[in-house]
Amino acid sequence: MSIESLEPLGTPIALLTDIDGTIHSHECTTRFATEVWPKCKDHMFLIFLTGRTMADTLDSIRSYELPQPDIIVADVGTSWRRKKTNTEDQHPFLFAVKRFPRNEVVRIMEGFQDLNIQETCSPHRASYNIVGAVNKIMVENALSNLMVDCLWSQDYLDILPQGVNKGTVASHIINCLIPSEAVVILAGNSYNDSHLFIDVRQPCHRVVPNDTDQSLIEELSRSTDCILPEGNGVDGVLTLIQELLSDTTKGG
């Protein structure tokens, strides 16, 4: 089974990428849409994976003038939307997502003063800004009876349905919706992308901006074969993606 909205010409390519800080920035607003996409749109499966809410992601695609992807995976993996069906009810882990005990999570987390809830979250996740020296072990122990996972970054905490994140969803997409002969490129720049690089075990190119937080780069380097572009930031990522695409079209 493949993504029905495309009939790839030549070697198929699957780009599974974060948006902000990876393929878009305020200094690099249109390069993906004007330079990268036109040369590969006929044989590319495009999937956006982001920590933004679904509504915010759709607004960003419009305001950034990005191409419409085949799949949007928003809310750190807990929201899902396909271009062909234009619906959000086909999440591959729908049972786990629907069972997420958000009200119970929020009640428990009220006891942690160093965490401020992000009010714009979806019903299928709970996210918090870290505003003090929070005790991670105490937080995880408090939630241990619930079927949830904690995904920590330096500045925030995402509490997600157990087993659901960017990586598990991306792995499902690669296994079930992308042709086996496709060249797969993963790209991301933040801690909520760590599972995207670590949990996806299929052969792929993993691209991380070279100005990403150094501790994240070190963590990923211990467990994956991530590629750091020579150029800085989003420009470096897009240049490297273009090089990978060029090698693919040449049969490299």
Secondary structure as the mmCIF struct_conf table of DSSP 4:
data_model
#
loop_
_struct_conf.conf_type_id
_struct_conf.id
_struct_conf.beg_label_comp_id
_struct_conf.beg_label_asym_id
_struct_conf.beg_label_seq_id
_struct_conf.end_label_comp_id
_struct_conf.end_label_asym_id
_struct_conf.end_label_seq_id
TURN_TY1_P TURN_TY1_P1 GLU A 4 SER A 5
BEND BEND1 GLY A 10 THR A 11
STRN STRN1 ILE A 13 THR A 17
STRN STRN2 ASP A 20 ASP A 20
TURN_TY1_P TURN_TY1_P2 GLY A 21 ILE A 23
STRN STRN3 HIS A 24 SER A 25
TURN_TY1_P TURN_TY1_P3 HIS A 26 GLU A 27
STRN STRN4 CYS A 28 CYS A 28
BEND BEND2 THR A 29 THR A 30
HELX_RH_AL_P HELX_RH_AL_P1 ARG A 31 ARG A 31
HELX_RH_PI_P HELX_RH_PI_P1 PHE A 32 VAL A 36
HELX_RH_AL_P HELX_RH_AL_P2 TRP A 37 CYS A 40
HELX_RH_3T_P HELX_RH_3T_P1 LYS A 41 HIS A 43
STRN STRN5 MET A 44 LEU A 49
BEND BEND3 GLY A 51 ARG A 52
HELX_RH_AL_P HELX_RH_AL_P3 MET A 54 TYR A 64
TURN_TY1_P TURN_TY1_P4 GLU A 65 GLU A 65
HELX_LH_PP_P HELX_LH_PP_P1 LEU A 66 PRO A 69
BEND BEND4 ASP A 70 ASP A 70
STRN STRN6 ILE A 71 ALA A 74
HELX_RH_3T_P HELX_RH_3T_P2 ASP A 75 GLY A 77
TURN_TY1_P TURN_TY1_P5 THR A 78 THR A 78
STRN STRN7 SER A 79 ARG A 82
TURN_TY1_P TURN_TY1_P6 LYS A 83 THR A 85
BEND BEND5 GLU A 88 GLU A 88
TURN_TY1_P TURN_TY1_P7 PRO A 92 PHE A 93
HELX_RH_AL_P HELX_RH_AL_P4 LEU A 94 LYS A 98
TURN_TY1_P TURN_TY1_P8 ARG A 99 ARG A 99
HELX_RH_AL_P HELX_RH_AL_P5 ARG A 102 MET A 109
TURN_TY1_P TURN_TY1_P9 GLU A 110 GLY A 111
TURN_TY1_P TURN_TY1_P10 GLN A 113 ASP A 114
STRN STRN8 LEU A 115 ILE A 117
TURN_TY1_P TURN_TY1_P11 GLU A 119 THR A 120
TURN_TY1_P TURN_TY1_P12 PRO A 123 HIS A 124
STRN STRN9 ALA A 126 ILE A 130
BEND BEND6 GLY A 132 GLY A 132
HELX_RH_AL_P HELX_RH_AL_P6 LYS A 136 ALA A 142
TURN_TY1_P TURN_TY1_P13 LEU A 143 ASN A 145
BEND BEND7 LEU A 146 MET A 147
STRN STRN10 VAL A 148 TRP A 152
BEND BEND8 GLN A 154 ASP A 155
STRN STRN11 TYR A 156 PRO A 161
TURN_TY1_P TURN_TY1_P14 GLN A 162 GLY A 163
BEND BEND9 ASN A 165 ASN A 165
HELX_RH_AL_P HELX_RH_AL_P7 LYS A 166 CYS A 176
TURN_TY1_P TURN_TY1_P15 LEU A 177 LEU A 177
BEND BEND10 ILE A 178 ILE A 178
TURN_TY1_P TURN_TY1_P16 SER A 180 GLU A 181
STRN STRN12 VAL A 183 ALA A 187
BEND BEND11 SER A 190 SER A 190
HELX_RH_3T_P HELX_RH_3T_P3 TYR A 191 ASP A 193
HELX_RH_AL_P HELX_RH_AL_P8 SER A 194 ASP A 199
BEND BEND12 GLN A 202 PRO A 203
STRN STRN13 HIS A 205 VAL A 207
TURN_TY1_P TURN_TY1_P17 ASN A 210 ASP A 211
BEND BEND13 THR A 212 THR A 212
HELX_RH_AL_P HELX_RH_AL_P9 GLN A 214 SER A 223
BEND BEND14 THR A 224 THR A 224
STRN STRN14 ILE A 227 ILE A 227
BEND BEND15 GLU A 230 GLY A 231
HELX_RH_AL_P HELX_RH_AL_P10 GLY A 233 THR A 249
TURN_TY1_P TURN_TY1_P18 LYS A 250 GLY A 251
#
